Amino acid sequence: MRAVIQRVREAQVRVEDKTVGEIGKGLLVLLGVENNDNQGDVQYLASKTLELRIFEDEASKMNLSVQDVGGEIMVVSQFTLLGDCRKGRRPSFTDAASPRIAYDLYKQFITQLSKANLKVVRGEFQAMMEVHLINDGPVTFILDSRKRF
């Protein structure tokens, strides 16, 4: 399971000119589900997302988590995070989980985040989405549940 996490001032996701989710200060999480991902991957990434200290404290040091600042979280499914671009010019998506499996783990990830009593919104699975955001910093991190990087 792979995630791109962006600290945002605000974010919005739209499908067919309709807003399906929006947040203020918090995290935008782009989530890719890989073949062989399981509940352990969900737990690891959800915990890391909630506890990652990437918000500034009173001394302007990245020392606070999204929970510490009472932030909001938007989760958007993005299978292209599993695209392998090492060969040729066209990405290979053989490492991406099937939509049925990916959707189940995507929902489980959102459920885990929701247990922190923060506002958690999501995009629309398998839809063509427009994601609007104001990246705060910019601050962006890539997480991988298998800790490959």
N, CA, C and O atoms as a GROMACS GRO file, in nm:
protein
  596
    1MET      N    1   0.087  -0.116   0.000
    1MET     CA    2   0.000   0.000   0.000
    1MET      C    3   0.091   0.122   0.000
    1MET      O    4   0.189   0.129   0.074
    2ARG      N    5   0.057   0.216  -0.084
    2ARG     CA    6   0.139   0.335  -0.098
    2ARG      C    7   0.052   0.459  -0.083
    2ARG      O    8  -0.063   0.462  -0.127
    3ALA      N    9   0.109   0.561  -0.020
    3ALA     CA   10   0.034   0.686   0.000
    3ALA      C   11   0.124   0.806  -0.026
    3ALA      O   12   0.241   0.807   0.012
    4VAL      N   13   0.067   0.905  -0.089
    4VAL     CA   14   0.128   1.037  -0.099
    4VAL      C   15   0.047   1.124  -0.004
    4VAL      O   16  -0.075   1.138  -0.020
    5ILE      N   17   0.116   1.182   0.094
    5ILE     CA   18   0.048   1.262   0.196
    5ILE      C   19   0.092   1.407   0.180
    5ILE      O   20   0.211   1.438   0.183
    6GLN      N   21  -0.006   1.494   0.164
    6GLN     CA   22   0.023   1.636   0.150
    6GLN      C   23  -0.044   1.713   0.262
    6GLN      O   24  -0.163   1.696   0.290
    7ARG      N   25   0.034   1.799   0.326
    7ARG     CA   26  -0.022   1.890   0.427
    7ARG      C   27  -0.089   2.003   0.350
    7ARG      O   28  -0.025   2.069   0.269
    8VAL      N   29  -0.217   2.023   0.377
    8VAL     CA   30  -0.293   2.122   0.300
    8VAL      C   31  -0.359   2.226   0.390
    8VAL      O   32  -0.387   2.201   0.507
    9ARG      N   33  -0.381   2.342   0.332
    9ARG     CA   34  -0.463   2.444   0.398
    9ARG      C   35  -0.609   2.416   0.371
    9ARG      O   36  -0.696   2.442   0.454
   10GLU      N   37  -0.635   2.362   0.251
   10GLU     CA   38  -0.770   2.320   0.215
   10GLU      C   39  -0.759   2.229   0.094
   10GLU      O   40  -0.661   2.233   0.020
   11ALA      N   41  -0.861   2.146   0.074
   11ALA     CA   42  -0.867   2.057  -0.042
   11ALA      C   43  -1.012   2.027  -0.074
   11ALA      O   44  -1.100   2.032   0.012
   12GLN      N   45  -1.034   1.995  -0.200
   12GLN     CA   46  -1.170   1.966  -0.247
   12GLN      C   47  -1.158   1.861  -0.357
   12GLN      O   48  -1.064   1.865  -0.437
   13VAL      N   49  -1.253   1.768  -0.362
   13VAL     CA   50  -1.259   1.672  -0.471
   13VAL      C   51  -1.395   1.684  -0.538
   13VAL      O   52  -1.499   1.690  -0.472
   14ARG      N   53  -1.390   1.688  -0.672
   14ARG     CA   54  -1.511   1.705  -0.752
   14ARG      C   55  -1.523   1.591  -0.851
   14ARG      O   56  -1.424   1.544  -0.908
   15VAL      N   57  -1.647   1.546  -0.872
   15VAL     CA   58  -1.680   1.444  -0.972
   15VAL      C   59  -1.795   1.499  -1.055
   15VAL      O   60  -1.900   1.533  -1.001
   16GLU      N   61  -1.775   1.507  -1.185
   16GLU     CA   62  -1.877   1.558  -1.276
   16GLU      C   63  -1.934   1.692  -1.228
   16GLU      O   64  -2.055   1.709  -1.218
   17ASP      N   65  -1.844   1.786  -1.200
   17ASP     CA   66  -1.879   1.921  -1.157
   17ASP      C   67  -1.956   1.929  -1.025
   17ASP      O   68  -2.018   2.031  -0.996
   18LYS      N   69  -1.951   1.823  -0.946
   18LYS     CA   70  -2.016   1.822  -0.816
   18LYS      C   71  -1.911   1.795  -0.707
   18LYS      O   72  -1.833   1.701  -0.718
   19THR      N   73  -1.910   1.879  -0.604
   19THR     CA   74  -1.818   1.858  -0.493
   19THR      C   75  -1.864   1.738  -0.411
   19THR      O   76  -1.977   1.735  -0.362
   20VAL      N   77  -1.775   1.638  -0.397
   20VAL     CA   78  -1.810   1.518  -0.320
   20VAL      C   79  -1.739   1.517  -0.184
   20VAL      O   80  -1.770   1.435  -0.099
   21GLY      N   81  -1.643   1.607  -0.165
   21GLY     CA   82  -1.575   1.617  -0.037
   21GLY      C   83  -1.485   1.738  -0.032
   21GLY      O   84  -1.426   1.777  -0.132
   22GLU      N   85  -1.474   1.798   0.086
   22GLU     CA   86  -1.382   1.909   0.104
   22GLU      C   87  -1.338   1.916   0.249
   22GLU      O   88  -1.412   1.878   0.341
   23ILE      N   89  -1.216   1.966   0.268
   23ILE     CA   90  -1.161   1.981   0.402
   23ILE      C   91  -1.090   2.116   0.412
   23ILE      O   92  -1.059   2.180   0.312
   24GLY      N   93  -1.068   2.156   0.536
   24GLY     CA   94  -0.983   2.271   0.566
   24GLY      C   95  -0.843   2.220   0.597
   24GLY      O   96  -0.794   2.128   0.532
   25LYS      N   97  -0.780   2.279   0.695
   25LYS     CA   98  -0.643   2.242   0.734
   25LYS      C   99  -0.636   2.094   0.768
   25LYS      O  100  -0.717   2.042   0.845
   26GLY      N  101  -0.538   2.027   0.707
   26GLY     CA  102  -0.523   1.885   0.736
   26GLY      C  103  -0.436   1.815   0.635
   26GLY      O  104  -0.334   1.868   0.590
   27LEU      N  105  -0.476   1.692   0.600
   27LEU     CA  106  -0.399   1.608   0.510
   27LEU      C  107  -0.482   1.561   0.391
   27LEU      O  108  -0.596   1.519   0.407
   28LEU      N  109  -0.422   1.568   0.274
   28LEU     CA  110  -0.476   1.503   0.156
   28LEU      C  111  -0.394   1.376   0.138
   28LEU      O  112  -0.272   1.382   0.125
   29VAL      N  113  -0.462   1.262   0.136
   29VAL     CA  114  -0.394   1.133   0.120
   29VAL      C  115  -0.437   1.071  -0.011
   29VAL      O  116  -0.554   1.038  -0.031
   30LEU      N  117  -0.340   1.054  -0.102
   30LEU     CA  118  -0.363   0.981  -0.226
   30LEU      C  119  -0.319   0.838  -0.197
   30LEU      O  120  -0.204   0.815  -0.160
   31LEU      N  121  -0.409   0.742  -0.214
   31LEU     CA  122  -0.385   0.605  -0.169
   31LEU      C  123  -0.388   0.505  -0.284
   31LEU      O  124  -0.485   0.500  -0.359
   32GLY      N  125  -0.282   0.427  -0.296
   32GLY     CA  126  -0.275   0.320  -0.394
   32GLY      C  127  -0.267   0.186  -0.324
   32GLY      O  128  -0.186   0.167  -0.234
   33VAL      N  129  -0.350   0.092  -0.366
   33VAL     CA  130  -0.354  -0.041  -0.305
   33VAL      C  131  -0.288  -0.140  -0.400
   33VAL      O  132  -0.317  -0.144  -0.519
   34GLU      N  133  -0.198  -0.219  -0.343
   34GLU     CA  134  -0.116  -0.310  -0.420
   34GLU      C  135  -0.162  -0.454  -0.404
   34GLU      O  136  -0.224  -0.489  -0.304
   35ASN      N  137  -0.130  -0.538  -0.504
   35ASN     CA  138  -0.153  -0.681  -0.490
   35ASN      C  139  -0.092  -0.728  -0.359
   35ASN      O  140   0.015  -0.682  -0.321
   36ASN      N  141  -0.158  -0.818  -0.292
   36ASN     CA  142  -0.111  -0.879  -0.167
   36ASN      C  143  -0.117  -0.787  -0.046
   36ASN      O  144  -0.072  -0.826   0.062
   37ASP      N  145  -0.171  -0.666  -0.059
   37ASP     CA  146  -0.193  -0.582   0.059
   37ASP      C  147  -0.300  -0.646   0.146
   37ASP      O  148  -0.388  -0.718   0.096
   38ASN      N  149  -0.292  -0.619   0.276
   38ASN     CA  150  -0.388  -0.678   0.368
   38ASN      C  151  -0.414  -0.583   0.485
   38ASN      O  152  -0.373  -0.467   0.482
   39GLN      N  153  -0.482  -0.633   0.586
   39GLN     CA  154  -0.518  -0.552   0.703
   39GLN      C  155  -0.394  -0.495   0.772
   39GLN      O  156  -0.400  -0.384   0.825
   40GLY      N  157  -0.284  -0.566   0.771
   40GLY     CA  158  -0.161  -0.515   0.831
   40GLY      C  159  -0.111  -0.390   0.761
   40GLY      O  160  -0.062  -0.297   0.825
   41ASP      N  161  -0.123  -0.388   0.629
   41ASP     CA  162  -0.083  -0.269   0.552
   41ASP      C  163  -0.174  -0.151   0.584
   41ASP      O  164  -0.129  -0.037   0.598
   42VAL      N  165  -0.303  -0.180   0.596
   42VAL     CA  166  -0.401  -0.076   0.632
   42VAL      C  167  -0.366  -0.018   0.769
   42VAL      O  168  -0.360   0.104   0.784
   43GLN      N  169  -0.343  -0.103   0.867
   43GLN     CA  170  -0.312  -0.059   1.003
   43GLN      C  171  -0.186   0.026   1.006
   43GLN      O  172  -0.183   0.132   1.069
   44TYR      N  173  -0.082  -0.020   0.938
   44TYR     CA  174   0.045   0.052   0.937
   44TYR      C  175   0.029   0.192   0.878
   44TYR      O  176   0.070   0.291   0.938
   45LEU      N  177  -0.032   0.199   0.759
   45LEU     CA  178  -0.044   0.330   0.693
   45LEU      C  179  -0.141   0.423   0.766
   45LEU      O  180  -0.117   0.543   0.772
   46ALA      N  181  -0.249   0.369   0.819
   46ALA     CA  182  -0.343   0.454   0.893
   46ALA      C  183  -0.276   0.512   1.017
   46ALA      O  184  -0.289   0.630   1.045
   47SER      N  185  -0.205   0.428   1.090
   47SER     CA  186  -0.136   0.474   1.209
   47SER      C  187  -0.030   0.578   1.175
   47SER      O  188  -0.019   0.681   1.241
   48LYS      N  189   0.048   0.550   1.072
   48LYS     CA  190   0.153   0.643   1.030
   48LYS      C  191   0.092   0.776   0.986
   48LYS      O  192   0.145   0.882   1.019
   49THR      N  193  -0.018   0.772   0.914
   49THR     CA  194  -0.085   0.894   0.867
   49THR      C  195  -0.132   0.978   0.985
   49THR      O  196  -0.113   1.099   0.987
   50LEU      N  197  -0.192   0.915   1.082
   50LEU     CA  198  -0.246   0.987   1.198
   50LEU      C  199  -0.136   1.041   1.290
   50LEU      O  200  -0.154   1.145   1.354
   51GLU      N  201  -0.024   0.973   1.295
   51GLU     CA  202   0.080   1.009   1.392
   51GLU      C  203   0.199   1.084   1.334
   51GLU      O  204   0.284   1.132   1.408
   52LEU      N  205   0.206   1.094   1.202
   52LEU     CA  206   0.319   1.162   1.138
   52LEU      C  207   0.324   1.308   1.182
   52LEU      O  208   0.227   1.382   1.164
   53ARG      N  209   0.435   1.349   1.238
   53ARG     CA  210   0.448   1.484   1.293
   53ARG      C  211   0.498   1.579   1.184
   53ARG      O  212   0.619   1.600   1.168
   54ILE      N  213   0.404   1.636   1.110
   54ILE     CA  214   0.440   1.723   0.997
   54ILE      C  215   0.374   1.861   1.005
   54ILE      O  216   0.381   1.939   0.910
   55PHE      N  217   0.312   1.891   1.118
   55PHE     CA  218   0.256   2.024   1.141
   55PHE      C  219   0.347   2.098   1.238
   55PHE      O  220   0.406   2.037   1.328
   56GLU      N  221   0.357   2.227   1.220
   56GLU     CA  222   0.449   2.306   1.301
   56GLU      C  223   0.394   2.335   1.440
   56GLU      O  224   0.275   2.360   1.458
   57ASP      N  225   0.484   2.332   1.539
   57ASP     CA  226   0.450   2.371   1.675
   57ASP      C  227   0.478   2.520   1.693
   57ASP      O  228   0.507   2.590   1.596
   58GLU      N  229   0.471   2.568   1.816
   58GLU     CA  230   0.490   2.711   1.844
   58GLU      C  231   0.632   2.758   1.813
   58GLU      O  232   0.655   2.878   1.799
   59ALA      N  233   0.727   2.666   1.803
   59ALA     CA  234   0.865   2.700   1.769
   59ALA      C  235   0.893   2.683   1.619
   59ALA      O  236   1.009   2.685   1.577
   60SER      N  237   0.786   2.666   1.540
   60SER     CA  238   0.797   2.647   1.394
   60SER      C  239   0.872   2.520   1.354
   60SER      O  240   0.933   2.516   1.247
   61LYS      N  241   0.868   2.418   1.438
   61LYS     CA  242   0.928   2.288   1.408
   61LYS      C  243   0.817   2.190   1.374
   61LYS      O  244   0.711   2.191   1.436
   62MET      N  245   0.842   2.105   1.276
   62MET     CA  246   0.745   2.000   1.246
   62MET      C  247   0.745   1.902   1.362
   62MET      O  248   0.832   1.815   1.372
   63ASN      N  249   0.647   1.918   1.448
   63ASN     CA  250   0.646   1.839   1.571
   63ASN      C  251   0.505   1.793   1.610
   63ASN      O  252   0.489   1.726   1.712
   64LEU      N  253   0.404   1.828   1.530
   64LEU     CA  254   0.266   1.795   1.565
   64LEU      C  255   0.202   1.710   1.456
   64LEU      O  256   0.233   1.725   1.337
   65SER      N  257   0.114   1.620   1.497
   65SER     CA  258   0.042   1.535   1.403
   65SER      C  259  -0.091   1.599   1.365
   65SER      O  260  -0.131   1.701   1.423
   66VAL      N  261  -0.158   1.540   1.269
   66VAL     CA  262  -0.291   1.588   1.230
   66VAL      C  263  -0.387   1.577   1.348
   66VAL      O  264  -0.478   1.659   1.361
   67GLN      N  265  -0.368   1.478   1.432
   67GLN     CA  266  -0.451   1.465   1.552
   67GLN      C  267  -0.424   1.578   1.650
   67GLN      O  268  -0.517   1.634   1.708
   68ASP      N  269  -0.296   1.613   1.668
   68ASP     CA  270  -0.258   1.720   1.760
   68ASP      C  271  -0.320   1.854   1.723
   68ASP      O  272  -0.356   1.933   1.810
   69VAL      N  273  -0.331   1.879   1.591
   69VAL     CA  274  -0.383   2.009   1.546
   69VAL      C  275  -0.532   2.005   1.517
   69VAL      O  276  -0.590   2.105   1.475
   70GLY      N  277  -0.597   1.889   1.539
   70GLY     CA  278  -0.740   1.876   1.510
   70GLY      C  279  -0.771   1.895   1.363
   70GLY      O  280  -0.874   1.953   1.327
   71GLY      N  281  -0.681   1.847   1.278
   71GLY     CA  282  -0.696   1.864   1.134
   71GLY      C  283  -0.799   1.770   1.074
   71GLY      O  284  -0.859   1.687   1.143
   72GLU      N  285  -0.818   1.785   0.946
   72GLU     CA  286  -0.913   1.704   0.870
   72GLU      C  287  -0.834   1.622   0.768
   72GLU      O  288  -0.721   1.656   0.734
   73ILE      N  289  -0.896   1.515   0.719
   73ILE     CA  290  -0.827   1.426   0.625
   73ILE      C  291  -0.917   1.397   0.506
   73ILE      O  292  -1.036   1.367   0.520
   74MET      N  293  -0.858   1.406   0.387
   74MET     CA  294  -0.927   1.365   0.265
   74MET      C  295  -0.848   1.249   0.205
   74MET      O  296  -0.727   1.258   0.189
   75VAL      N  297  -0.918   1.140   0.172
   75VAL     CA  298  -0.854   1.022   0.113
   75VAL      C  299  -0.908   1.005  -0.029
   75VAL      O  300  -1.029   0.998  -0.051
   76VAL      N  301  -0.815   0.998  -0.124
   76VAL     CA  302  -0.851   0.981  -0.265
   76VAL      C  303  -0.778   0.858  -0.317
   76VAL      O  304  -0.656   0.848  -0.309
   77SER      N  305  -0.854   0.764  -0.371
   77SER     CA  306  -0.796   0.644  -0.429
   77SER      C  307  -0.720   0.681  -0.556
   77SER      O  308  -0.770   0.756  -0.641
   78GLN      N  309  -0.597   0.628  -0.569
   78GLN     CA  310  -0.517   0.660  -0.687
   78GLN      C  311  -0.428   0.541  -0.723
   78GLN      O  312  -0.315   0.530  -0.675
   79PHE      N  313  -0.481   0.453  -0.808
   79PHE     CA  314  -0.408   0.332  -0.845
   79PHE      C  315  -0.280   0.364  -0.921
   79PHE      O  316  -0.189   0.282  -0.925
   80THR      N  317  -0.271   0.482  -0.982
   80THR     CA  318  -0.151   0.516  -1.060
   80THR      C  319  -0.026   0.528  -0.973
   80THR      O  320   0.085   0.531  -1.026
   81LEU      N  321  -0.042   0.535  -0.841
   81LEU     CA  322   0.075   0.535  -0.753
   81LEU      C  323   0.152   0.404  -0.763
   81LEU      O  324   0.269   0.398  -0.725
   82LEU      N  325   0.088   0.299  -0.815
   82LEU     CA  326   0.153   0.170  -0.831
   82LEU      C  327   0.205   0.150  -0.972
   82LEU      O  328   0.250   0.041  -1.007
   83GLY      N  329   0.200   0.254  -1.054
   83GLY     CA  330   0.250   0.244  -1.191
   83GLY      C  331   0.401   0.223  -1.193
   83GLY      O  332   0.476   0.295  -1.126
   84ASP      N  333   0.445   0.126  -1.270
   84ASP     CA  334   0.587   0.097  -1.285
   84ASP      C  335   0.633   0.158  -1.417
   84ASP      O  336   0.591   0.115  -1.524
   85CYS      N  337   0.718   0.258  -1.408
   85CYS     CA  338   0.764   0.331  -1.526
   85CYS      C  339   0.909   0.299  -1.562
   85CYS      O  340   0.972   0.373  -1.639
   86ARG      N  341   0.962   0.191  -1.508
   86ARG     CA  342   1.103   0.160  -1.532
   86ARG      C  343   1.132   0.114  -1.674
   86ARG      O  344   1.242   0.137  -1.724
   87LYS      N  345   1.037   0.050  -1.739
   87LYS     CA  346   1.060   0.000  -1.875
   87LYS      C  347   0.971   0.074  -1.972
   87LYS      O  348   0.854   0.101  -1.942
   88GLY      N  349   1.023   0.106  -2.086
   88GLY     CA  350   0.944   0.167  -2.192
   88GLY      C  351   0.887   0.301  -2.153
   88GLY      O  352   0.938   0.369  -2.064
   89ARG      N  353   0.780   0.339  -2.222
   89ARG     CA  354   0.718   0.470  -2.203
   89ARG      C  355   0.578   0.463  -2.145
   89ARG      O  356   0.521   0.564  -2.105
   90ARG      N  357   0.522   0.344  -2.142
   90ARG     CA  358   0.385   0.327  -2.090
   90ARG      C  359   0.393   0.258  -1.955
   90ARG      O  360   0.450   0.150  -1.944
   91PRO      N  361   0.335   0.320  -1.850
   91PRO     CA  362   0.340   0.258  -1.717
   91PRO      C  363   0.269   0.123  -1.715
   91PRO      O  364   0.170   0.102  -1.785
   92SER      N  365   0.322   0.032  -1.635
   92SER     CA  366   0.260  -0.097  -1.611
   92SER      C  367   0.190  -0.091  -1.475
   92SER      O  368   0.245  -0.040  -1.378
   93PHE      N  369   0.069  -0.143  -1.471
   93PHE     CA  370  -0.008  -0.141  -1.347
   93PHE      C  371  -0.030  -0.282  -1.292
   93PHE      O  372  -0.128  -0.305  -1.221
   94THR      N  373   0.058  -0.374  -1.324
   94THR     CA  374   0.040  -0.512  -1.279
   94THR      C  375   0.050  -0.525  -1.128
   94THR      O  376  -0.001  -0.622  -1.071
   95ASP      N  377   0.115  -0.430  -1.060
   95ASP     CA  378   0.126  -0.437  -0.914
   95ASP      C  379   0.002  -0.382  -0.842
   95ASP      O  380  -0.012  -0.402  -0.722
   96ALA      N  381  -0.085  -0.312  -0.914
   96ALA     CA  382  -0.206  -0.256  -0.852
   96ALA      C  383  -0.308  -0.367  -0.825
   96ALA      O  384  -0.327  -0.457  -0.907
   97ALA      N  385  -0.372  -0.359  -0.710
   97ALA     CA  386  -0.474  -0.458  -0.674
   97ALA      C  387  -0.595  -0.444  -0.766
   97ALA      O  388  -0.619  -0.339  -0.824
   98SER      N  389  -0.671  -0.552  -0.777
   98SER     CA  390  -0.795  -0.548  -0.854
   98SER      C  391  -0.890  -0.449  -0.787
   98SER      O  392  -0.881  -0.428  -0.666
   99PRO      N  393  -0.981  -0.388  -0.863
   99PRO     CA  394  -1.074  -0.291  -0.804
   99PRO      C  395  -1.152  -0.346  -0.684
   99PRO      O  396  -1.174  -0.273  -0.588
  100ARG      N  397  -1.194  -0.470  -0.688
  100ARG     CA  398  -1.272  -0.528  -0.579
  100ARG      C  399  -1.190  -0.532  -0.449
  100ARG      O  400  -1.239  -0.492  -0.344
  101ILE      N  401  -1.068  -0.578  -0.458
  101ILE     CA  402  -0.981  -0.585  -0.340
  101ILE      C  403  -0.940  -0.445  -0.296
  101ILE      O  404  -0.940  -0.414  -0.177
  102ALA      N  405  -0.905  -0.362  -0.393
  102ALA     CA  406  -0.860  -0.225  -0.360
  102ALA      C  407  -0.970  -0.148  -0.288
  102ALA      O  408  -0.943  -0.077  -0.191
  103TYR      N  409  -1.094  -0.160  -0.334
  103TYR     CA  410  -1.204  -0.086  -0.272
  103TYR      C  411  -1.224  -0.128  -0.127
  103TYR      O  412  -1.247  -0.044  -0.041
  104ASP      N  413  -1.215  -0.258  -0.101
  104ASP     CA  414  -1.232  -0.307   0.036
  104ASP      C  415  -1.124  -0.250   0.128
  104ASP      O  416  -1.154  -0.204   0.238
  105LEU      N  417  -0.999  -0.253   0.085
  105LEU     CA  418  -0.890  -0.202   0.168
  105LEU      C  419  -0.893  -0.050   0.179
  105LEU      O  420  -0.857   0.006   0.283
  106TYR      N  421  -0.935   0.017   0.075
  106TYR     CA  422  -0.954   0.163   0.077
  106TYR      C  423  -1.058   0.200   0.184
  106TYR      O  424  -1.036   0.293   0.261
  107LYS      N  425  -1.170   0.129   0.187
  107LYS     CA  426  -1.273   0.154   0.289
  107LYS      C  427  -1.220   0.125   0.429
  107LYS      O  428  -1.248   0.199   0.523
  108GLN      N  429  -1.144   0.016   0.444
  108GLN     CA  430  -1.087  -0.017   0.574
  108GLN      C  431  -0.991   0.092   0.622
  108GLN      O  432  -0.988   0.126   0.740
  109PHE      N  433  -0.912   0.147   0.530
  109PHE     CA  434  -0.819   0.255   0.563
  109PHE      C  435  -0.897   0.376   0.614
  109PHE      O  436  -0.859   0.436   0.715
  110ILE      N  437  -1.002   0.413   0.547
  110ILE     CA  438  -1.086   0.526   0.589
  110ILE      C  439  -1.149   0.499   0.725
  110ILE      O  440  -1.154   0.588   0.810
  111THR      N  441  -1.196   0.378   0.746
  111THR     CA  442  -1.254   0.341   0.876
  111THR      C  443  -1.153   0.356   0.988
  111THR      O  444  -1.185   0.408   1.095
  112GLN      N  445  -1.030   0.312   0.964
  112GLN     CA  446  -0.925   0.324   1.066
  112GLN      C  447  -0.896   0.471   1.098
  112GLN      O  448  -0.882   0.507   1.215
  113LEU      N  449  -0.889   0.555   0.996
  113LEU     CA  450  -0.865   0.698   1.019
  113LEU      C  451  -0.981   0.760   1.097
  113LEU      O  452  -0.959   0.844   1.184
  114SER      N  453  -1.102   0.718   1.066
  114SER     CA  454  -1.221   0.775   1.130
  114SER      C  455  -1.226   0.747   1.279
  114SER      O  456  -1.291   0.820   1.353
  115LYS      N  457  -1.160   0.643   1.324
  115LYS     CA  458  -1.158   0.610   1.467
  115LYS      C  459  -1.087   0.717   1.550
  115LYS      O  460  -1.100   0.719   1.672
  116ALA      N  461  -1.013   0.806   1.484
  116ALA     CA  462  -0.941   0.913   1.554
  116ALA      C  463  -1.032   1.033   1.583
  116ALA      O  464  -0.986   1.133   1.637
  117ASN      N  465  -1.159   1.023   1.546
  117ASN     CA  466  -1.257   1.131   1.569
  117ASN      C  467  -1.220   1.261   1.501
  117ASN      O  468  -1.244   1.370   1.554
  118LEU      N  469  -1.160   1.249   1.382
  118LEU     CA  470  -1.133   1.365   1.297
  118LEU      C  471  -1.229   1.359   1.180
  118LEU      O  472  -1.283   1.253   1.147
  119LYS      N  473  -1.251   1.473   1.116
  119LYS     CA  474  -1.331   1.474   0.994
  119LYS      C  475  -1.250   1.402   0.887
  119LYS      O  476  -1.138   1.441   0.856
  120VAL      N  477  -1.310   1.296   0.828
  120VAL     CA  478  -1.246   1.221   0.721
  120VAL      C  479  -1.344   1.216   0.604
  120VAL      O  480  -1.456   1.167   0.618
  121VAL      N  481  -1.301   1.266   0.490
  121VAL     CA  482  -1.385   1.262   0.370
  121VAL      C  483  -1.308   1.185   0.262
  121VAL      O  484  -1.188   1.161   0.276
  122ARG      N  485  -1.378   1.149   0.157
  122ARG     CA  486  -1.313   1.070   0.053
  122ARG      C  487  -1.360   1.111  -0.085
  122ARG      O  488  -1.463   1.176  -0.103
  123GLY      N  489  -1.279   1.070  -0.180
  123GLY     CA  490  -1.319   1.087  -0.319
  123GLY      C  491  -1.414   0.975  -0.357
  123GLY      O  492  -1.462   0.901  -0.271
  124GLU      N  493  -1.439   0.962  -0.484
  124GLU     CA  494  -1.530   0.857  -0.532
  124GLU      C  495  -1.446   0.751  -0.601
  124GLU      O  496  -1.380   0.778  -0.701
  125PHE      N  497  -1.448   0.631  -0.547
  125PHE     CA  498  -1.366   0.522  -0.598
  125PHE      C  499  -1.394   0.497  -0.745
  125PHE      O  500  -1.511   0.491  -0.785
  126GLN      N  501  -1.292   0.482  -0.826
  126GLN     CA  502  -1.295   0.453  -0.970
  126GLN      C  503  -1.360   0.563  -1.053
  126GLN      O  504  -1.397   0.538  -1.168
  127ALA      N  505  -1.374   0.681  -1.000
  127ALA     CA  506  -1.432   0.791  -1.078
  127ALA      C  507  -1.319   0.880  -1.129
  127ALA      O  508  -1.210   0.883  -1.073
  128MET      N  509  -1.348   0.953  -1.236
  128MET     CA  510  -1.257   1.056  -1.283
  128MET      C  511  -1.282   1.177  -1.193
  128MET      O  512  -1.392   1.233  -1.191
  129MET      N  513  -1.179   1.216  -1.119
  129MET     CA  514  -1.195   1.321  -1.018
  129MET      C  515  -1.107   1.441  -1.050
  129MET      O  516  -1.003   1.428  -1.114
  130GLU      N  517  -1.151   1.556  -1.004
  130GLU     CA  518  -1.069   1.676  -1.000
  130GLU      C  519  -1.037   1.700  -0.853
  130GLU      O  520  -1.126   1.712  -0.770
  131VAL      N  521  -0.908   1.707  -0.823
  131VAL     CA  522  -0.866   1.732  -0.685
  131VAL      C  523  -0.802   1.870  -0.681
  131VAL      O  524  -0.702   1.896  -0.748
  132HIS      N  525  -0.861   1.957  -0.602
  132HIS     CA  526  -0.810   2.093  -0.585
  132HIS      C  527  -0.751   2.103  -0.446
  132HIS      O  528  -0.811   2.057  -0.349
  133LEU      N  529  -0.633   2.163  -0.434
  133LEU     CA  530  -0.572   2.175  -0.303
  133LEU      C  531  -0.480   2.295  -0.296
  133LEU      O  532  -0.427   2.343  -0.397
  134ILE      N  533  -0.462   2.341  -0.176
  134ILE     CA  534  -0.358   2.437  -0.146
  134ILE      C  535  -0.262   2.365  -0.054
  134ILE      O  536  -0.290   2.343   0.064
  135ASN      N  537  -0.146   2.327  -0.110
  135ASN     CA  538  -0.045   2.255  -0.034
  135ASN      C  539   0.022   2.354   0.058
  135ASN      O  540   0.070   2.459   0.013
  136ASP      N  541   0.027   2.322   0.185
  136ASP     CA  542   0.082   2.410   0.287
  136ASP      C  543   0.230   2.379   0.306
  136ASP      O  544   0.264   2.278   0.367
  137GLY      N  545   0.316   2.463   0.254
  137GLY     CA  546   0.460   2.444   0.271
  137GLY      C  547   0.539   2.476   0.145
  137GLY      O  548   0.604   2.580   0.142
  138PRO      N  549   0.538   2.394   0.045
  138PRO     CA  550   0.468   2.266   0.031
  138PRO      C  551   0.532   2.158   0.116
  138PRO      O  552   0.654   2.151   0.131
  139VAL      N  553   0.445   2.074   0.172
  139VAL     CA  554   0.489   1.960   0.252
  139VAL      C  555   0.423   1.836   0.193
  139VAL      O  556   0.301   1.822   0.193
  140THR      N  557   0.507   1.745   0.142
  140THR     CA  558   0.458   1.623   0.078
  140THR      C  559   0.550   1.507   0.114
  140THR      O  560   0.672   1.519   0.108
  141PHE      N  561   0.490   1.393   0.152
  141PHE     CA  562   0.567   1.273   0.186
  141PHE      C  563   0.508   1.153   0.114
  141PHE      O  564   0.389   1.149   0.085
  142ILE      N  565   0.594   1.056   0.085
  142ILE     CA  566   0.552   0.930   0.025
  142ILE      C  567   0.573   0.821   0.129
  142ILE      O  568   0.683   0.807   0.184
  143LEU      N  569   0.468   0.744   0.155
  143LEU     CA  570   0.476   0.632   0.249
  143LEU      C  571   0.448   0.501   0.175
  143LEU      O  572   0.369   0.497   0.081
  144ASP      N  573   0.513   0.396   0.220
  144ASP     CA  574   0.494   0.265   0.162
  144ASP      C  575   0.484   0.164   0.276
  144ASP      O  576   0.573   0.158   0.361
  145SER      N  577   0.376   0.087   0.281
  145SER     CA  578   0.355  -0.005   0.392
  145SER      C  579   0.459  -0.116   0.396
  145SER      O  580   0.478  -0.179   0.500
  146ARG      N  581   0.526  -0.140   0.286
  146ARG     CA  582   0.631  -0.243   0.284
  146ARG      C  583   0.768  -0.185   0.312
  146ARG      O  584   0.870  -0.255   0.311
  147LYS      N  585   0.769  -0.054   0.338
  147LYS     CA  586   0.891   0.020   0.377
  147LYS      C  587   1.003   0.004   0.276
  147LYS      O  588   1.119  -0.014   0.313
  148ARG      N  589   0.969   0.010   0.147
  148ARG     CA  590   1.070  -0.001   0.043
  148ARG      C  591   1.147   0.128   0.024
  148ARG      O  592   1.254   0.129  -0.037
  149PHE      N  593   1.094   0.236   0.077
  149PHE     CA  594   1.164   0.365   0.072
  149PHE      C  595   1.119   0.450   0.185
  149PHE      O  596   1.166   0.563   0.200
   0.00000   0.00000   0.00000
